[in-house]
Amino acid sequence: MSDKKIMGSCFCGAVQLEVKGEPTAMLYCHCKDCQAWSAGPINSASLWSPELLEVTKGQEYIGTYNKTEDSCRKFCKICGGHLMNEHPGLKLIDIYAVILNSFSYKPTIHINYESKTVSVKDGLPKFKDMPEEFGGSGATMPE
């Protein structure tokens, strides 16, 4: 594992975090929950083992919203900036790639493509829901 440290923060900077090493996966998510939460068509997800994450400032400003038991969405109580999404069943945390400074985001797949609002022609595999290793059907779709 790499000792590389990547810093990130919410929109206003009240919450700051550091993640070490490398993510388990980098992907685009097209699910309806990510679309509604982010007000955007695609979430740039980077999935990490939770022990690689440290909140270095502003822990007291982190709010949580649980729509389902599968996700615990974290945000800054001051600016409303989105930070991460804990996935207890997967034992992974999605730190939103766009909040990480100087992070080399290189997604390898699209998930929940059946719910897409924007078609993406990038040559990456498009999973109808999720890959089998993440509890999905593993079924893919055409671009």
NORMO-V706826 format. One record per run of one state. SS is the DSSP state (helix for helix, strand for strand, loop for the rest). FROM is the first residue (numbers start at 1). TO is the last residue. If there is no record, write none. Layout:
BEGIN
SS_FROM_TO / SS_FROM_TO
END
This chain:
BEGIN
loop_1_4 / strand_5_9 / loop_10_15 / strand_16_20 / loop_21_24 / strand_25_29 / loop_30_31 / helix_32_38 / loop_39_42 / strand_43_48 / loop_49_49 / helix_50_52 / strand_53_57 / loop_58_58 / helix_59_61 / strand_62_68 / loop_69_70 / strand_71_76 / loop_77_81 / strand_82_87 / loop_88_91 / strand_92_95 / loop_96_96 / helix_97_99 / strand_100_100 / loop_101_108 / strand_109_111 / loop_112_112 / helix_113_115 / loop_116_124 / strand_125_127 / loop_128_131 / helix_132_134 / loop_135_139 / strand_140_141 / loop_142_143
END
